[in-house]
Amino acid sequence: MQRAEQQDGGLQRTLYQVCGFLLLLAAWQIAGKSGIGGKTLPALTEVLRVYTISWRRALLLRAAAATVSSAGIGLLLGTTLGCLTALTAQLLPALEPGLDRLAVVVNALPAIALGPVLVITAGREATPALLAAIPVFFLIYVAATSGLHSADRRLGQFFRASGASWGTRFRHLDAISALPALLNGMKLAVTTAMIGAVVGEWFGAPTGLGIVILNTMQNFQIPLMWAAVLVVAGISLTGYAVSGWVERVVERRMS
């Protein structure tokens, strides 16, 4: 009975989301056709027509592959550093306040100021991945530390009383306790990695959706610019949805 109610509630939420999305698309089409948004907001049908032109479609596919590659590298790098830093904070609690402040400071650095520094030190091709990794590092660190702190203290005392090693406790208690929070953080990390990669490409990357958006904006190729923006949004939403699905699967298996 409870499961049926949960399924009905989930179906209702999905229906509301789809209706809201369709209303947004309809409003976009009306605003573009009527000229409310001016020349910078074309109708949705005009933007979608870009995907039917073979050379433009090929351009967007090549650019998307480059951006996804940079975002993926940044996601992997940021996740690894975030988890390792969280583990360091757990192993050495005295360092945790300092690591917390370090994570906040790193995340607070504006990309527009950090980008030129990364271009000089790491190169133009590596900058998108590094700018993608920075917000991912912060999100994963926060999620991992909060998840590790959520472990049941009574179970922790039991492991200590039984003489279990740190590795045994981590595998059977801490890692399992941190997993839901970590997966929740991954949903946001996927989208921020895409944003970071796109912004990083503005600093002179050879290719990518960020370059397409920048060039089409400067050349006033508005439909192509919006088509590239939609590709970025579509990839981000797909990554968010996949991460959410993985999170739900893991939660069901853990419950």
C-alpha positions in Angstrom: 0.0 0.0 0.0 2.7 2.4 1.0 4.8 1.5 -2.1 1.7 2.2 -4.3 1.2 5.6 -2.7 4.9 6.4 -3.3 4.6 5.4 -7.0 1.5 7.5 -7.4 3.2 10.5 -5.8 6.3 10.0 -8.0 4.1 9.8 -11.1 2.2 12.9 -10.1 5.5 14.8 -9.6 6.8 13.7 -13.0 3.5 14.8 -14.6 3.8 18.2 -13.0 7.4 18.5 -14.2 6.6 17.5 -17.8 3.7 20.0 -17.8 5.9 22.8 -16.5 8.6 22.0 -19.1 6.0 22.1 -21.9 4.6 25.4 -20.7 8.1 26.8 -20.6 8.7 25.7 -24.2 5.3 27.1 -25.3 6.2 30.5 -23.6 9.5 30.5 -25.4 7.9 29.9 -28.8 5.3 32.6 -28.2 7.8 35.1 -27.0 10.1 34.4 -30.0 7.3 34.6 -32.6 5.8 37.7 -31.2 9.2 39.5 -30.9 8.8 40.2 -27.2 12.4 39.1 -26.5 13.8 41.1 -29.4 16.3 39.8 -31.9 18.2 37.9 -29.3 15.4 35.5 -28.5 14.4 33.5 -31.6 11.4 31.2 -31.7 12.0 27.7 -30.5 11.2 26.3 -33.9 13.9 28.5 -35.4 16.5 27.1 -32.9 15.4 23.5 -33.5 15.9 24.0 -37.2 19.6 24.4 -36.6 19.8 20.7 -35.8 18.5 19.8 -39.2 21.4 21.4 -41.0 24.1 18.8 -41.4 27.2 21.0 -41.0 25.8 22.7 -37.9 24.8 19.4 -36.4 28.3 18.1 -37.0 29.8 21.2 -35.4 27.7 20.9 -32.3 28.5 17.2 -32.0 32.2 17.8 -32.2 32.0 20.7 -29.7 29.8 18.6 -27.3 32.3 15.7 -27.4 35.1 18.1 -26.4 33.1 19.7 -23.6 31.9 16.4 -22.2 35.4 15.1 -22.2 36.7 18.2 -20.2 33.7 18.0 -17.9 34.3 14.3 -17.3 37.9 14.8 -16.5 37.0 17.6 -14.2 34.3 15.5 -12.5 36.8 12.6 -12.0 39.5 14.9 -10.7 37.2 16.9 -8.4 35.5 13.8 -7.0 38.9 12.1 -6.3 40.3 15.1 -4.6 37.1 15.8 -2.6 36.9 12.2 -1.3 40.6 12.1 -0.4 40.4 15.4 1.4 37.3 14.2 3.3 39.1 11.0 4.3 42.0 13.1 5.5 39.7 15.2 7.6 38.3 12.0 9.1 41.7 10.4 9.8 43.1 13.7 11.2 40.2 15.5 12.9 42.5 18.3 14.0 42.9 19.3 10.3 39.2 19.3 9.5 38.5 23.0 10.4 41.5 24.1 8.2 40.4 21.8 5.3 36.8 23.2 5.6 38.1 26.7 5.2 40.4 25.7 2.3 37.5 24.1 0.5 35.4 27.3 0.9 38.2 29.5 -0.2 39.0 27.4 -3.3 35.3 27.4 -4.3 34.9 31.1 -3.7 37.6 32.0 -6.2 35.8 33.5 -9.3 36.4 31.6 -12.5 36.8 34.8 -14.4 39.8 35.6 -12.3 41.2 32.1 -12.0 40.9 31.3 -15.7 43.8 33.4 -16.9 46.1 32.0 -14.1 45.2 28.5 -15.2 45.9 29.3 -18.8 49.4 30.5 -18.0 50.2 27.7 -15.5 48.4 24.7 -17.0 47.7 25.6 -20.6 44.5 26.4 -22.6 43.5 22.8 -23.2 43.7 21.9 -19.5 41.9 25.0 -18.2 38.3 23.7 -18.9 38.9 20.5 -17.0 40.5 22.3 -14.1 37.7 24.9 -13.8 35.2 22.0 -13.9 37.1 20.2 -11.1 37.0 23.1 -8.6 33.3 23.3 -7.8 33.1 19.5 -8.0 35.8 19.2 -5.4 33.9 21.5 -3.0 30.5 19.7 -3.5 32.0 16.3 -3.1 34.1 17.3 -0.1 31.0 18.8 1.7 28.9 15.7 0.8 31.5 13.2 1.8 32.3 14.9 5.1 28.7 15.2 6.1 28.1 11.6 5.1 31.0 10.4 7.1 29.8 12.3 10.1 26.3 10.7 9.7 27.6 7.2 10.7 25.9 5.8 13.8 28.0 6.6 16.8 26.8 3.5 18.7 27.9 1.3 15.8 31.2 3.2 15.8 31.7 2.4 19.5 30.9 -1.2 18.8 33.6 -1.4 16.1 36.1 0.2 18.5 35.2 -2.1 21.4 35.5 -5.1 19.2 39.0 -4.1 18.2 38.2 -3.6 14.5 40.8 -1.7 12.4 40.1 1.6 10.8 39.8 0.0 7.4 37.2 -2.5 8.6 35.1 0.2 10.2 35.4 2.4 7.1 34.3 -0.4 4.7 31.4 -1.7 6.9 30.2 1.5 8.5 31.6 4.9 7.3 31.6 4.3 3.6 28.0 2.9 3.6 26.8 5.8 5.7 28.4 8.4 3.4 27.2 6.8 0.2 23.7 8.5 0.1 25.1 11.9 0.8 27.9 11.4 -1.8 25.5 10.3 -4.5 23.3 13.3 -3.7 26.3 15.6 -4.1 27.2 13.9 -7.4 23.9 15.1 -8.9 24.9 18.7 -8.4 28.6 18.0 -9.3 27.6 16.7 -12.8 25.9 20.0 -13.7 28.6 22.2 -12.2 31.2 20.3 -14.1 29.5 21.1 -17.3 29.2 24.8 -16.4 32.9 24.9 -15.3 34.0 23.3 -18.6 32.0 25.7 -20.7 33.4 28.7 -18.8 36.9 27.3 -19.1 36.6 27.0 -22.8 36.1 30.8 -23.1 39.7 31.3 -22.2 41.0 30.0 -25.5 40.3 26.3 -25.7 40.6 25.0 -29.3 37.1 23.6 -29.4 34.0 23.0 -27.3 30.5 24.3 -26.7 31.8 27.3 -24.8 33.8 28.3 -28.0 30.7 27.9 -30.1 28.6 30.0 -27.8 31.2 32.7 -27.6 31.8 32.9 -31.4 28.2 32.8 -32.3 27.4 35.5 -29.8 30.1 37.7 -31.2 29.0 37.0 -34.8 25.3 37.4 -33.9 24.4 33.9 -35.0 21.7 33.8 -32.5 19.8 30.6 -33.4 23.1 28.6 -33.4 24.1 30.1 -30.1 20.8 29.1 -28.5 21.1 25.6 -30.1 24.5 25.3 -28.4 23.0 26.4 -25.1 20.3 23.8 -25.4 22.9 21.1 -26.0 24.7 22.2 -22.8 21.4 22.2 -20.9 20.4 18.8 -22.3 23.7 17.2 -21.4 23.6 18.6 -17.8 20.0 17.5 -17.3 20.8 14.0 -18.6 23.7 13.7 -16.2 21.6 14.9 -13.4 18.8 12.4 -14.3 21.3 9.5 -14.5 22.9 10.5 -11.2 19.4 10.7 -9.6 18.5 7.2 -11.0 21.7 5.7 -9.6 21.0 7.3 -6.2 17.5 5.9 -6.1 18.7 2.4 -7.1 21.4 2.5 -4.4 18.9 3.7 -1.8 16.4 0.9 -2.6 19.2 -1.7 -2.2 20.3 -0.2 1.1 16.8 0.0 2.5 
